[in-house]
Amino acid sequence: MRPWKLQRRVIAGAIVFALLAFLLGRFGAPSFSTRWRNVRDGMTQKEVRKALGSPTSMGTSGTIGAGNQQVTRWEYKRGRCIYYVDFDYIGPKGAPLVFRTERYLQEWEQQWWWPLPRSRVRY
């Protein structure tokens, strides 16, 4: 086989591989953000766990809800985004239900080893 034919086949193979990887990532299994959009107010903890999976951490949000109880907060970390699901005890017989969802995008931290200063917006 001639070298230029091999080079052509390698480049074509790389392009096909990149295209397949993109299509699999785009149209493959539903991403977390797609499942996140299906979380609605009034869902139970069991329904949220089924929709999103196990949370990264659980705690309280610092908000006082119904019955003077702290609101339970589930946190999901995915990449640079942090997703919060807050449960208040407003369901039948005080069952925890979703009453608030939040999405927070973390800012990039400037690395201590990076020599150039970070650009800042001036007003």
C-alpha positions as CSV (number, residue, x, y, z in Angstrom):
1,M,0.0,0.0,0.0
2,R,1.3,3.4,-0.9
3,P,2.0,5.9,2.0
4,W,-0.4,8.5,0.7
5,K,-3.3,5.9,0.5
6,L,-2.5,4.9,4.1
7,Q,-2.5,8.5,5.2
8,R,-5.9,9.1,3.5
9,R,-7.4,6.1,5.2
10,V,-6.1,7.1,8.6
11,I,-7.5,10.7,8.2
12,A,-10.8,9.3,7.0
13,G,-11.0,6.8,9.9
14,A,-10.3,9.6,12.4
15,I,-13.0,11.8,10.9
16,V,-15.5,8.9,11.0
17,F,-14.5,8.0,14.6
18,A,-15.0,11.7,15.7
19,L,-18.4,11.9,14.0
20,L,-19.5,8.7,15.7
21,A,-18.3,9.8,19.1
22,F,-20.2,13.1,18.6
23,L,-23.4,11.4,17.6
24,L,-23.2,8.9,20.4
25,G,-22.7,11.8,22.9
26,R,-25.4,13.9,21.4
27,F,-28.1,11.3,20.9
28,G,-27.1,8.5,23.2
29,A,-28.3,8.1,26.7
30,P,-30.2,11.1,28.1
31,S,-27.9,13.5,29.8
32,F,-28.3,14.8,33.4
33,S,-29.6,18.2,32.2
34,T,-32.4,16.5,30.2
35,R,-33.4,14.5,33.3
36,W,-33.1,17.6,35.4
37,R,-35.7,19.4,33.4
38,N,-38.2,16.7,34.3
39,V,-38.0,17.4,38.0
40,R,-41.2,19.3,39.0
41,D,-42.6,20.8,42.2
42,G,-44.5,18.3,44.3
43,M,-42.4,15.2,43.4
44,T,-41.4,12.9,46.3
45,Q,-37.9,11.9,47.2
46,K,-38.4,8.5,45.7
47,E,-39.5,10.0,42.4
48,V,-36.5,12.4,42.3
49,R,-34.1,9.6,43.1
50,K,-35.6,7.6,40.3
51,A,-35.3,10.5,37.9
52,L,-31.8,11.8,38.8
53,G,-30.1,9.0,40.8
54,S,-28.4,9.2,44.1
55,P,-27.4,12.7,45.2
56,T,-23.8,13.7,45.6
57,S,-24.6,15.0,49.1
58,M,-27.6,15.6,51.4
59,G,-28.1,18.2,54.0
60,T,-30.2,21.2,54.9
61,S,-30.5,24.5,53.0
62,G,-30.7,26.7,56.0
63,T,-34.3,27.6,55.2
64,I,-37.2,27.0,57.7
65,G,-40.1,25.4,56.0
66,A,-43.5,24.0,57.1
67,G,-43.8,23.0,60.7
68,N,-40.7,25.0,61.7
69,Q,-38.5,22.2,60.2
70,Q,-35.3,22.8,58.2
71,V,-35.7,22.2,54.5
72,T,-33.8,19.2,53.2
73,R,-31.4,19.8,50.3
74,W,-30.0,17.3,47.9
75,E,-27.0,18.3,45.9
76,Y,-25.9,16.9,42.5
77,K,-22.5,17.9,41.1
78,R,-22.0,17.4,37.4
79,G,-19.0,19.0,35.9
80,R,-18.9,22.7,36.7
81,C,-22.7,22.8,37.5
82,I,-24.2,22.1,40.9
83,Y,-27.9,21.2,41.0
84,Y,-30.0,21.7,44.2
85,V,-33.3,20.0,45.0
86,D,-35.0,21.3,48.1
87,F,-37.7,19.3,49.9
88,D,-40.2,20.8,52.3
89,Y,-42.5,18.8,54.6
90,I,-45.7,19.9,52.9
91,G,-47.0,16.6,51.6
92,P,-49.7,14.4,53.2
93,K,-48.8,13.6,56.8
94,G,-45.7,15.8,56.5
95,A,-44.1,13.9,53.6
96,P,-41.1,15.8,52.0
97,L,-42.0,17.1,48.5
98,V,-39.9,19.2,46.0
99,F,-40.7,22.9,46.4
100,R,-37.6,24.4,44.8
101,T,-34.9,23.5,42.3
102,E,-31.8,25.6,41.5
103,R,-28.9,25.3,39.2
104,Y,-25.6,27.0,40.0
105,L,-22.6,27.3,37.5
106,Q,-19.2,27.5,39.3
107,E,-16.8,30.1,38.2
108,W,-13.4,29.1,37.0
109,E,-10.8,29.6,39.6
110,Q,-7.5,31.1,38.6
111,Q,-4.8,28.5,39.1
112,W,-1.9,29.5,41.3
113,W,0.6,28.3,38.7
114,W,-0.8,30.3,35.8
115,P,1.6,33.2,35.1
116,L,-0.8,35.5,33.3
117,P,-3.4,37.6,35.2
118,R,-7.0,36.8,34.7
119,S,-8.8,39.4,32.5
120,R,-11.4,41.5,34.3
121,V,-14.3,43.5,33.0
122,R,-14.0,47.2,33.8
123,Y,-17.0,49.5,34.0
